[in-house]
Amino acid sequence: MIEIDWAGEAGRLRASAEGETDWNAAVARSLVRDGTKVVADIGCGGGGMAKALAEALPGATVVAIDADPDVLEQAREHTAGLVRCELASMDDGAAPLRRAIDAPADLIWASASVHHAADQQAAVDALASLLAPGGRLALAEGGLPARHLPWDLGVGEPGLELRLDLAQDRWFKAMRDSLPGSVPMPYGWTEALTRAGLTEATTRSVLTETPAPLSPERLDGVVGAFRTRIERLTGSEQGHGHGHGHGHGHVVSDEEWLTPEDLDAWRQLLDPDGPHYLGRRSDLAVLSVRSVHLGHAPR
């Protein structure tokens, strides 16, 4: 069984909010539309997008909602009074979210949170029900696996990052299967938006690239993200997931996601005192494609 300690994730989510400022700002600007007065970020994590939306829509009321009080406190600190922070969970349906927002929403944003709902379609239905006529629901889910490493690192077999992505995909399936009452959703996010009664469902994917060599701060962030992923897959540290918005417990893993050979290579690459430490390389980069799926409520 796989569970996630969101209180333990709070600091990482705050760091992500701070590190993705440019991406959040660009996406928030793309969502600006006249007449947008009430905005909600459901499963707000560290509050990065909630803050970006408040800055892009200075006349709007922005509500940041998360199910974990420690995560919400990080969002409250990060947004520094620009948004209203409320404690509520998608697990409990639309009613607590509606009370938290306190008005029909013109825009709802949910990033990497719906995929933690046992019934993802029911969660999309609930979010759609919170919209004002003509309102929009934007789901940031999926895209393409990010790329950071050369194919051949001189440690282990080439293609190490590709195999890590495959292992994480298997982990994600196990996480989904372990959710109580988990319901398959064998179709894409635009179909889910359409089934929720929304119209003009479409997807826009955003490519971001930071070429090598990375700044010391960005390099530290990339290496830290790899360390988190390895810890998640090995169960060596409690509480590592890759989304937010739901309160779960600790990581329990009885499966080996990585081969012993790959695990040994990662341990060498992530050892600050070893000769192969990633944090001393000058050839790491960031190439990321993230998708936003958008649907409109009928007027």
C-alpha positions as CSV (number, residue, x, y, z in Angstrom):
1,M,0.0,0.0,0.0
2,I,1.2,3.5,-0.8
3,E,0.2,6.5,1.2
4,I,1.5,10.1,1.3
5,D,2.3,12.3,4.3
6,W,1.3,15.7,3.1
7,A,2.6,17.4,6.2
8,G,6.0,16.0,5.4
9,E,5.6,17.3,1.9
10,A,4.8,20.9,2.9
11,G,8.4,22.2,2.7
12,R,9.0,20.7,-0.7
13,L,5.7,22.1,-2.1
14,R,6.7,25.6,-0.8
15,A,10.1,25.2,-2.5
16,S,8.4,24.2,-5.7
17,A,6.1,27.2,-5.5
18,E,9.2,29.5,-5.2
19,G,11.1,27.7,-7.9
20,E,8.3,27.7,-10.5
21,T,7.5,31.5,-10.3
22,D,8.1,32.1,-14.0
23,W,6.0,29.2,-15.2
24,N,3.2,30.1,-12.8
25,A,3.2,33.7,-13.9
26,A,3.2,32.8,-17.6
27,V,0.3,30.4,-17.2
28,A,-1.6,32.8,-15.0
29,R,-1.3,35.5,-17.6
30,S,-2.7,33.2,-20.2
31,L,-5.8,32.6,-18.1
32,V,-6.6,36.3,-17.6
33,R,-10.0,37.2,-19.0
34,D,-12.3,40.2,-18.5
35,G,-15.0,39.6,-15.8
36,T,-12.9,37.2,-13.8
37,K,-13.8,38.1,-10.2
38,V,-13.7,34.9,-8.2
39,V,-10.8,32.4,-8.6
40,A,-10.0,29.2,-6.6
41,D,-6.9,27.1,-6.6
42,I,-7.9,23.6,-5.4
43,G,-5.1,21.6,-3.9
44,C,-3.0,24.7,-3.8
45,G,0.2,23.1,-2.4
46,G,2.8,25.8,-1.7
47,G,0.5,28.5,-3.2
48,G,2.6,29.3,-6.2
49,M,-0.2,29.5,-8.8
50,A,-2.6,31.1,-6.3
51,K,-0.1,33.9,-5.8
52,A,0.5,34.2,-9.6
53,L,-3.3,34.4,-10.3
54,A,-3.7,37.1,-7.6
55,E,-0.9,39.1,-9.2
56,A,-2.3,38.6,-12.8
57,L,-5.9,39.4,-11.6
58,P,-5.5,42.2,-9.0
59,G,-9.2,42.9,-8.9
60,A,-10.2,39.3,-8.3
61,T,-10.8,37.4,-5.1
62,V,-8.4,34.4,-5.1
63,V,-9.0,31.5,-2.7
64,A,-6.3,28.9,-2.1
65,I,-7.7,25.6,-0.8
66,D,-5.8,22.6,0.5
67,A,-6.7,19.6,2.7
68,D,-3.6,19.6,4.8
69,P,-3.1,22.4,7.4
70,D,0.7,22.3,7.2
71,V,0.6,22.6,3.5
72,L,-1.9,25.4,3.7
73,E,0.3,27.3,6.2
74,Q,3.1,27.2,3.7
75,A,0.7,28.6,1.1
76,R,-0.4,31.3,3.5
77,E,3.2,32.4,4.1
78,H,4.1,32.3,0.4
79,T,1.1,34.3,-0.8
80,A,1.6,36.9,2.0
81,G,-1.9,38.2,2.2
82,L,-2.7,38.3,-1.5
83,V,-5.2,35.4,-1.3
84,R,-7.6,33.9,1.2
85,C,-6.5,30.4,2.4
86,E,-9.1,27.8,3.3
87,L,-8.9,24.2,4.6
88,A,-11.1,21.8,2.6
89,S,-10.7,18.5,0.8
90,M,-11.8,17.2,-2.6
91,D,-12.3,13.9,-0.9
92,D,-15.5,15.3,0.7
93,G,-17.1,16.4,-2.5
94,A,-18.2,19.8,-3.7
95,A,-20.0,21.1,-0.6
96,P,-17.0,22.0,1.6
97,L,-15.2,23.5,-1.5
98,R,-18.3,25.6,-2.2
99,R,-18.4,26.9,1.3
100,A,-14.7,27.7,1.2
101,I,-15.0,29.7,-2.0
102,D,-18.2,31.3,-0.9
103,A,-19.3,32.3,-4.4
104,P,-19.6,30.7,-7.8
105,A,-16.1,30.7,-9.3
106,D,-15.2,32.3,-12.6
107,L,-11.9,30.3,-12.8
108,I,-10.9,27.1,-10.9
109,W,-7.3,25.9,-11.1
110,A,-6.3,22.4,-10.0
111,S,-2.7,21.2,-10.5
112,A,-1.6,17.6,-9.8
113,S,-4.4,17.2,-7.3
114,V,-7.3,15.5,-9.1
115,H,-5.1,12.4,-9.8
116,H,-5.0,11.8,-6.1
117,A,-8.8,11.4,-5.9
118,A,-10.1,7.8,-5.8
119,D,-12.7,8.7,-8.4
120,Q,-11.1,11.3,-10.7
121,Q,-14.3,11.8,-12.8
122,A,-16.3,12.5,-9.7
123,A,-13.7,15.0,-8.6
124,V,-13.8,16.8,-12.0
125,D,-17.6,16.8,-11.8
126,A,-17.4,18.4,-8.3
127,L,-15.0,21.1,-9.5
128,A,-17.2,21.8,-12.5
129,S,-20.2,22.3,-10.3
130,L,-18.5,25.2,-8.5
131,L,-18.3,27.3,-11.7
132,A,-20.4,30.3,-12.5
133,P,-22.1,30.3,-15.9
134,G,-19.3,30.7,-18.4
135,G,-16.7,29.9,-15.8
136,R,-13.6,27.9,-16.6
137,L,-12.0,24.8,-15.1
138,A,-8.2,24.4,-15.7
139,L,-6.6,21.1,-14.8
140,A,-2.8,20.9,-14.9
141,E,-2.2,17.2,-15.3
142,G,0.3,15.2,-17.4
143,G,2.5,16.4,-20.2
144,L,5.8,14.8,-21.0
145,P,8.5,13.5,-18.5
146,A,11.0,16.2,-17.8
147,R,14.6,15.6,-19.0
148,H,17.7,16.7,-17.1
149,L,20.5,14.2,-17.7
150,P,22.8,13.0,-20.6
151,W,21.8,9.6,-21.8
152,D,25.2,8.2,-20.8
153,L,26.4,9.4,-17.4
154,G,29.5,7.1,-17.1
155,V,27.8,5.4,-14.1
156,G,25.5,2.4,-14.6
157,E,23.9,1.5,-17.9
158,P,22.9,4.4,-20.2
159,G,19.3,5.5,-20.1
160,L,19.1,5.8,-16.3
161,E,16.6,8.7,-16.3
162,L,14.3,6.9,-18.8
163,R,14.2,3.8,-16.5
164,L,13.5,6.0,-13.5
165,D,10.5,7.5,-15.3
166,L,9.2,4.0,-16.0
167,A,9.6,3.0,-12.4
168,Q,7.8,6.1,-11.3
169,D,5.0,5.3,-13.7
170,R,4.6,1.9,-12.0
171,W,4.7,3.5,-8.6
172,F,2.0,5.9,-9.7
173,K,-0.3,3.0,-10.8
174,A,0.3,1.3,-7.4
175,M,-0.6,4.6,-5.6
176,R,-3.8,4.9,-7.6
177,D,-4.7,1.2,-7.0
178,S,-4.1,1.6,-3.3
179,L,-6.6,4.5,-2.9
180,P,-9.7,3.2,-1.1
181,G,-12.5,2.9,-3.6
182,S,-10.2,3.7,-6.6
183,V,-12.1,4.0,-9.8
184,P,-10.4,3.7,-13.2
185,M,-10.6,6.6,-15.6
186,P,-9.7,5.0,-19.0
187,Y,-9.8,8.3,-21.0
188,G,-8.1,11.6,-21.2
189,W,-8.7,14.8,-19.3
190,T,-10.5,16.7,-22.0
191,E,-13.0,13.8,-22.1
192,A,-13.4,14.1,-18.4
193,L,-14.1,17.8,-18.7
194,T,-16.7,17.1,-21.4
195,R,-18.4,14.4,-19.3
196,A,-18.6,16.9,-16.4
197,G,-20.8,19.0,-18.7
198,L,-18.2,21.5,-19.8
199,T,-17.8,22.7,-23.3
200,E,-14.9,23.7,-25.6
201,A,-12.5,21.3,-23.8
202,T,-9.0,21.7,-25.0
203,T,-5.4,21.2,-24.0
204,R,-2.5,23.6,-24.1
205,S,1.0,22.3,-23.3
206,V,3.8,24.7,-22.2
207,L,7.4,23.9,-22.9
208,T,10.1,25.4,-20.6
209,E,13.8,24.9,-21.1
210,T,16.9,25.9,-19.1
211,P,20.0,24.8,-20.9
212,A,23.2,23.7,-19.3
213,P,25.1,24.8,-17.3
214,L,22.4,25.4,-14.6
215,S,22.9,28.0,-11.9
216,P,24.0,26.6,-8.6
217,E,20.5,27.1,-7.1
218,R,18.8,25.4,-10.1
219,L,21.3,22.5,-10.0
220,D,20.6,22.0,-6.3
221,G,16.9,21.9,-7.0
222,V,17.3,19.3,-9.8
223,V,19.5,17.1,-7.7
224,G,17.2,17.4,-4.8
225,A,14.2,16.4,-7.0
226,F,16.1,13.3,-8.1
227,R,16.9,12.5,-4.4
228,T,13.2,12.8,-3.5
229,R,12.2,10.5,-6.4
230,I,14.6,7.8,-5.3
231,E,13.6,8.1,-1.7
232,R,10.0,7.7,-2.7
233,L,10.7,4.6,-4.7
234,T,12.9,3.0,-2.1
235,G,10.7,3.9,0.9
236,S,13.9,5.3,2.5
237,E,12.1,8.4,3.7
238,Q,8.4,8.9,4.7
239,G,6.1,11.1,2.8
240,H,7.0,11.6,-0.8
241,G,4.4,12.1,-3.5
242,H,4.0,14.2,-6.6
243,G,0.8,16.1,-6.2
244,H,-1.2,17.6,-3.3
245,G,-4.6,18.1,-1.8
246,H,-5.3,14.9,0.1
247,G,-4.4,13.8,3.6
248,H,-2.7,10.4,3.7
249,G,-0.2,8.7,6.0
250,H,3.2,7.3,5.3
251,V,4.9,5.5,2.4
252,V,4.6,1.7,2.6
253,S,6.4,-0.1,-0.2
254,D,6.9,-3.9,-0.5
255,E,8.0,-3.8,-4.2
256,E,11.4,-3.1,-5.7
257,W,10.8,-0.4,-8.3
258,L,14.5,-0.1,-9.5
259,T,17.0,-2.9,-10.2
260,P,19.9,-3.2,-7.8
261,E,22.2,-2.0,-10.5
262,D,20.2,1.1,-11.2
263,L,19.8,1.8,-7.5
264,D,23.5,1.5,-7.0
265,A,24.1,4.0,-9.8
266,W,21.6,6.5,-8.3
267,R,23.3,6.2,-4.9
268,Q,26.6,7.1,-6.5
269,L,25.2,10.0,-8.4
270,L,23.4,11.4,-5.3
271,D,26.4,11.0,-2.9
272,P,27.8,14.5,-2.3
273,D,31.1,12.9,-1.2
274,G,31.4,10.5,-4.1
275,P,33.3,11.1,-7.4
276,H,30.2,10.9,-9.5
277,Y,28.0,13.4,-7.7
278,L,25.4,15.1,-10.0
279,G,25.8,18.4,-8.1
280,R,29.3,18.9,-9.5
281,R,28.3,18.3,-13.2
282,S,28.0,21.1,-15.7
283,D,25.9,19.2,-18.3
284,L,22.5,19.0,-16.4
285,A,19.6,20.9,-18.0
286,V,15.9,21.3,-17.6
287,L,13.5,20.5,-20.5
288,S,9.8,20.2,-19.4
289,V,6.4,20.0,-21.2
290,R,3.4,20.4,-18.9
291,S,-0.2,20.3,-20.0
292,V,-3.2,22.4,-19.0
293,H,-6.7,21.1,-19.9
294,L,-9.4,23.7,-20.0
295,G,-13.2,23.5,-20.1
296,H,-16.0,26.1,-20.0
297,A,-19.3,26.0,-18.1
298,P,-22.4,26.7,-20.2
299,R,-23.8,30.2,-19.9
